[in-house]
Amino acid sequence: MSVPPSPPHAPESVPPFAEALATLEQLLPAKLRTPRVGIVCGSGLSTLAKSLRDVVEVPYDKLAGFGKSTVQGHKSALAFGLIGEVPVVAMLGRFHPYEGHPMRTVAYPIRLLAKLGVKELLITNAVGALNPAYDVGSIVLIADHLALPNLAGPLNALFGPPLSADTPRFVPLSDAYSRRVRAQVLHAAYELAKEGVFGADAKLNALAPTPTLPLPEGTYAYVAGPTYETPAEGRFLRAAGADVVGMSTVPEVLAAREAGVALAVLSLVTNKVVVGEKEEGWVAGEVVDEIVGREGTRRVQETVSHEEVLEVGRQRAEVMRQLVERVVIRLGAAAA
């Protein structure tokens, strides 16, 4: 009798933290072995590592427990270096359940960063905008999330036995997005807006007597992917209160909060979600027009592509790089 395959949330063996940490100790100079800030680079945003100096890259395949990112626009390495005088580690490529990775593989890098001593985590991602006020190219500071796979499916990153006796079984998420770190992000964005990094309009708004900050705060909807949303799903998520939607990040947030790491999430809007309006029979109306020979209005069905996502990531990568760099410097100064 054949044994059925284990479900994707089945408990796995103890993660090989000790082996990975030993490898890093051999490969890294002393000044880079205990990074304070971790950065997760989203689709098309691996250029964030250009902010680092004295860089040492460690491919994932050298580290026990790591998978391999298979998504275009993601590398597969940890980049260690300094921003200012702050030691930093950047994930150049993340893991997603839709690639076939078990949830423990998705969460493992964040747990390893916590064991390295990371105190703050800056997560970046590419998202689709549900909120019609968000333009393509804008950056949203995430203040909350809506995670359907966590509420109704086997895709919670904390499924399985606790990692140790000290690991909390039930992790509260009402404070998942650190107010302290988000405040540093907004201060950094204000400084950069005054310098013109976000454009002329943002500079004028920042210099006003009562300044307008260039980053809106919003709610992130986490979906399993890898398909983009149908119009009905987009309308559902918008009605539920989500401002942007993506296929990553929340598993990393859960792993970070489980480990006590403070975090902020910066979402780059790379496309508008195709929401449309619910209209019964609009294709039937076109067919009737054809049958009776009447000139009608033909509608073009909109779609989204990953190439579009990567292109916007490339266009706005420099703004995101400067923002992350400024936040890291402010976090380092606050801790001094």
C-alpha positions as CSV (number, residue, x, y, z in Angstrom):
1,M,0.0,0.0,0.0
2,S,1.5,3.3,-1.1
3,V,2.0,6.1,1.4
4,P,0.4,9.4,0.4
5,P,2.7,12.4,0.2
6,S,2.9,14.7,3.2
7,P,0.8,17.9,3.1
8,P,2.7,21.1,2.6
9,H,2.3,22.0,6.2
10,A,3.7,18.8,7.6
11,P,6.2,19.2,10.5
12,E,9.8,18.9,9.3
13,S,13.0,18.1,11.1
14,V,14.7,20.8,13.2
15,P,16.0,23.5,10.9
16,P,19.8,23.4,10.5
17,F,20.5,26.8,12.1
18,A,23.8,25.7,13.7
19,E,25.3,24.5,10.4
20,A,24.3,27.6,8.5
21,L,25.6,29.9,11.3
22,A,28.9,28.0,11.3
23,T,29.3,28.5,7.5
24,L,28.6,32.2,7.8
25,E,31.2,32.5,10.6
26,Q,33.8,31.0,8.3
27,L,32.9,33.2,5.3
28,L,32.3,36.6,6.9
29,P,34.7,39.1,8.5
30,A,34.0,39.8,12.2
31,K,32.5,43.2,11.5
32,L,29.7,41.7,9.3
33,R,28.8,38.6,11.4
34,T,26.2,40.4,13.6
35,P,24.1,42.5,11.3
36,R,21.6,44.9,13.1
37,V,19.2,45.4,10.2
38,G,17.9,42.9,7.7
39,I,16.5,43.8,4.3
40,V,14.3,41.6,2.1
41,C,14.5,42.6,-1.6
42,G,11.3,42.1,-3.6
43,S,10.8,41.6,-7.3
44,G,13.2,43.7,-9.3
45,L,14.6,45.3,-6.2
46,S,17.8,43.4,-5.6
47,T,19.7,46.6,-6.5
48,L,19.0,47.7,-2.9
49,A,22.3,45.9,-2.2
50,K,24.1,48.7,-4.0
51,S,23.8,50.8,-0.8
52,L,26.1,48.3,0.9
53,R,29.9,48.7,1.1
54,D,32.5,46.0,2.0
55,V,30.0,43.6,0.6
56,V,30.3,39.8,0.9
57,E,27.7,37.7,-0.9
58,V,26.9,34.2,0.3
59,P,24.9,32.1,-2.2
60,Y,21.9,30.3,-0.8
61,D,23.3,27.0,-2.0
62,K,26.2,27.3,0.5
63,L,23.8,27.6,3.4
64,A,22.1,24.6,5.0
65,G,18.3,24.9,5.0
66,F,18.0,27.4,2.2
67,G,15.9,26.8,-0.9
68,K,16.5,28.4,-4.3
69,S,14.5,31.2,-5.6
70,T,13.0,30.4,-9.0
71,V,11.2,33.7,-9.7
72,Q,12.5,36.1,-12.4
73,G,13.9,39.2,-10.8
74,H,15.1,37.4,-7.7
75,K,18.7,36.4,-7.0
76,S,19.6,33.6,-4.5
77,A,22.2,35.1,-2.1
78,L,22.6,36.9,1.2
79,A,24.5,40.1,0.9
80,F,26.4,41.3,4.0
81,G,27.8,44.8,4.2
82,L,27.6,48.2,5.9
83,I,25.3,51.1,5.3
84,G,27.0,54.0,7.1
85,E,28.4,52.2,10.1
86,V,25.4,49.9,10.4
87,P,26.0,46.2,9.6
88,V,23.3,44.9,7.3
89,V,22.2,41.7,5.6
90,A,20.1,41.7,2.5
91,M,18.1,38.8,1.1
92,L,18.6,39.0,-2.6
93,G,15.6,36.8,-3.5
94,R,12.9,35.3,-1.3
95,F,10.9,32.1,-1.4
96,H,7.2,31.7,-2.1
97,P,4.8,28.8,-1.4
98,Y,3.7,28.9,-5.1
99,E,7.2,27.8,-6.1
100,G,6.6,24.6,-4.2
101,H,8.6,25.5,-1.2
102,P,7.3,24.3,2.2
103,M,6.3,27.1,4.5
104,R,9.2,26.3,6.8
105,T,11.6,26.9,3.9
106,V,9.8,30.3,3.2
107,A,10.2,31.3,6.9
108,Y,13.7,29.9,7.5
109,P,15.8,32.8,6.2
110,I,14.0,35.3,8.5
111,R,14.5,33.0,11.5
112,L,18.2,32.7,10.6
113,L,18.5,36.5,10.4
114,A,17.1,36.7,13.9
115,K,19.6,34.2,15.2
116,L,22.4,36.4,13.6
117,G,21.2,39.2,15.8
118,V,19.0,41.3,13.4
119,K,16.9,43.7,15.5
120,E,14.9,45.4,12.7
121,L,13.7,44.1,9.4
122,L,12.8,46.1,6.3
123,I,10.7,44.1,3.9
124,T,10.2,45.3,0.3
125,N,7.8,43.8,-2.3
126,A,6.0,44.5,-5.5
127,V,2.2,44.9,-5.3
128,G,-0.9,45.6,-7.3
129,A,-2.9,48.6,-6.2
130,L,-6.5,47.9,-5.1
131,N,-6.9,51.5,-3.8
132,P,-7.7,53.7,-6.8
133,A,-5.7,56.6,-5.2
134,Y,-2.5,54.7,-5.5
135,D,-0.6,55.3,-8.8
136,V,1.9,52.9,-10.4
137,G,5.3,53.7,-9.1
138,S,4.2,54.9,-5.7
139,I,5.5,53.4,-2.5
140,V,3.1,52.3,0.3
141,L,4.1,51.8,3.9
142,I,2.2,48.8,5.2
143,A,0.4,49.3,8.5
144,D,-1.7,46.1,8.6
145,H,-2.5,43.0,6.5
146,L,-5.3,40.7,5.4
147,A,-4.0,37.1,4.9
148,L,-6.7,34.9,3.4
149,P,-4.3,31.8,3.2
150,N,-3.7,32.2,6.9
151,L,-7.4,32.4,7.7
152,A,-8.7,29.6,5.5
153,G,-5.9,27.4,4.3
154,P,-2.7,25.5,5.2
155,L,-0.3,28.3,4.4
156,N,0.5,29.8,7.8
157,A,4.2,30.1,8.2
158,L,4.0,29.1,11.9
159,F,2.3,25.8,11.3
160,G,4.1,22.9,12.8
161,P,5.8,22.3,16.2
162,P,7.5,25.3,17.9
163,L,11.2,25.6,17.1
164,S,12.1,25.5,20.8
165,A,10.6,25.6,24.3
166,D,11.1,29.4,24.2
167,T,9.2,29.9,20.9
168,P,5.7,31.3,21.4
169,R,2.9,29.1,20.2
170,F,0.4,31.9,19.7
171,V,1.8,35.1,18.2
172,P,-0.2,38.3,18.4
173,L,-0.3,40.4,15.2
174,S,-2.0,43.5,16.4
175,D,1.5,45.1,16.7
176,A,3.0,43.2,13.7
177,Y,4.1,46.4,11.9
178,S,6.3,48.3,14.4
179,R,5.2,51.9,15.0
180,R,8.8,52.8,16.0
181,V,10.2,51.5,12.7
182,R,7.4,52.9,10.6
183,A,8.0,56.3,12.2
184,Q,11.7,56.1,11.1
185,V,10.5,55.3,7.6
186,L,8.2,58.3,7.4
187,H,10.9,60.6,8.8
188,A,13.3,59.3,6.2
189,A,10.7,59.7,3.4
190,Y,10.1,63.3,4.6
191,E,13.8,64.1,4.4
192,L,14.1,62.6,0.9
193,A,11.0,64.4,-0.3
194,K,12.5,67.8,0.8
195,E,15.6,66.8,-1.3
196,G,13.4,66.2,-4.4
197,V,13.9,62.4,-4.5
198,F,10.2,61.7,-4.8
199,G,9.7,64.4,-7.4
200,A,8.8,68.1,-7.6
201,D,5.2,67.8,-6.4
202,A,6.3,65.7,-3.3
203,K,8.9,68.3,-2.6
204,L,6.4,71.1,-2.6
205,N,4.1,69.1,-0.3
206,A,6.9,68.3,2.1
207,L,7.9,72.0,2.3
208,A,4.4,73.2,3.0
209,P,3.6,74.7,6.5
210,T,1.8,71.5,7.3
211,P,3.8,68.9,5.3
212,T,2.2,66.0,3.4
213,L,4.4,62.9,3.6
214,P,5.1,61.0,0.3
215,L,4.2,57.6,1.6
216,P,0.6,56.6,2.3
217,E,0.0,53.9,4.9
218,G,-2.1,51.0,3.8
219,T,-3.3,47.4,4.3
220,Y,-1.6,44.6,2.4
221,A,-3.7,41.6,1.2
222,Y,-1.7,38.4,1.0
223,V,-2.8,35.8,-1.6
224,A,-1.3,32.5,-2.5
225,G,-0.6,33.2,-6.2
226,P,0.9,32.6,-8.7
227,T,-2.2,33.8,-10.6
228,Y,-3.2,37.4,-10.6
229,E,-6.6,38.2,-9.2
230,T,-9.8,38.0,-11.2
231,P,-11.9,41.2,-11.3
232,A,-14.3,39.7,-8.8
233,E,-11.5,38.8,-6.4
234,G,-10.1,42.3,-6.8
235,R,-13.4,43.8,-5.9
236,F,-13.7,41.4,-2.9
237,L,-10.3,42.4,-1.5
238,R,-11.0,46.1,-2.0
239,A,-14.3,45.7,-0.2
240,A,-12.6,43.9,2.6
241,G,-10.4,47.0,3.2
242,A,-7.2,46.0,1.4
243,D,-5.2,48.8,-0.4
244,V,-2.6,46.6,-2.2
245,V,-2.2,42.9,-2.9
246,G,0.8,40.6,-3.2
247,M,2.0,37.0,-3.0
248,S,4.7,37.2,-0.4
249,T,5.7,39.1,2.8
250,V,3.2,37.9,5.3
251,P,5.1,34.6,6.0
252,E,8.2,36.7,6.6
253,V,6.2,39.0,8.9
254,L,5.0,36.1,11.0
255,A,8.5,34.6,11.3
256,A,9.9,37.9,12.3
257,R,7.3,38.6,14.9
258,E,7.7,35.1,16.3
259,A,11.4,35.9,16.8
260,G,10.7,39.3,18.3
261,V,12.1,41.3,15.4
262,A,10.6,44.7,14.7
263,L,9.7,45.4,11.1
264,A,8.3,47.6,8.4
265,V,7.1,46.8,5.0
266,L,7.6,49.0,1.9
267,S,5.4,48.1,-1.1
268,L,6.1,49.3,-4.6
269,V,3.0,49.6,-6.7
270,T,3.9,48.1,-10.0
271,N,0.4,47.7,-11.5
272,K,-3.2,48.6,-10.9
273,V,-5.3,45.5,-10.1
274,V,-7.9,44.9,-12.8
275,V,-11.1,45.4,-10.9
276,G,-13.6,46.7,-13.4
277,E,-17.3,46.8,-12.5
278,K,-19.7,43.9,-12.3
279,E,-21.7,44.0,-15.5
280,E,-24.0,41.2,-16.5
281,G,-24.0,40.2,-20.1
282,W,-21.7,42.8,-21.6
283,V,-20.3,40.1,-24.0
284,A,-23.8,39.1,-24.9
285,G,-24.5,42.8,-25.7
286,E,-21.6,42.8,-28.2
287,V,-22.9,39.6,-29.8
288,V,-26.4,41.1,-30.2
289,D,-24.8,44.2,-31.8
290,E,-23.0,41.9,-34.3
291,I,-26.1,39.9,-35.1
292,V,-28.2,43.0,-35.9
293,G,-25.4,44.8,-37.6
294,R,-25.3,47.6,-35.1
295,E,-22.0,49.5,-34.4
296,G,-21.3,48.8,-30.7
297,T,-18.5,49.6,-28.2
298,R,-16.0,46.8,-27.9
299,R,-14.2,46.5,-24.6
300,V,-10.6,45.4,-24.2
301,Q,-10.0,43.0,-21.4
302,E,-7.0,44.2,-19.3
303,T,-4.3,41.9,-18.1
304,V,-1.2,42.1,-15.9
305,S,2.2,40.6,-16.6
306,H,5.3,39.9,-14.5
307,E,7.4,41.7,-17.1
308,E,5.4,44.9,-16.2
309,V,6.1,44.3,-12.5
310,L,9.8,44.0,-13.1
311,E,9.9,47.1,-15.4
312,V,8.3,49.3,-12.8
313,G,10.7,47.8,-10.2
314,R,13.7,48.8,-12.3
315,Q,12.3,52.3,-12.8
316,R,11.7,53.0,-9.1
317,A,14.5,50.9,-7.6
318,E,16.8,53.9,-7.0
319,V,14.1,55.7,-5.0
320,M,13.5,52.6,-3.0
321,R,17.3,52.2,-2.5
322,Q,17.7,55.7,-1.2
323,L,14.7,55.3,1.2
324,V,16.0,52.0,2.6
325,E,19.5,53.4,3.0
326,R,18.2,56.5,4.9
327,V,16.0,54.3,7.2
328,V,18.9,52.1,8.1
329,I,21.1,55.1,8.9
330,R,18.3,56.5,11.1
331,L,17.8,53.2,12.9
332,G,21.5,53.0,13.6
333,A,21.6,56.5,14.9
334,A,18.6,55.9,17.2
335,A,20.3,52.8,18.6
336,A,23.6,54.5,19.3
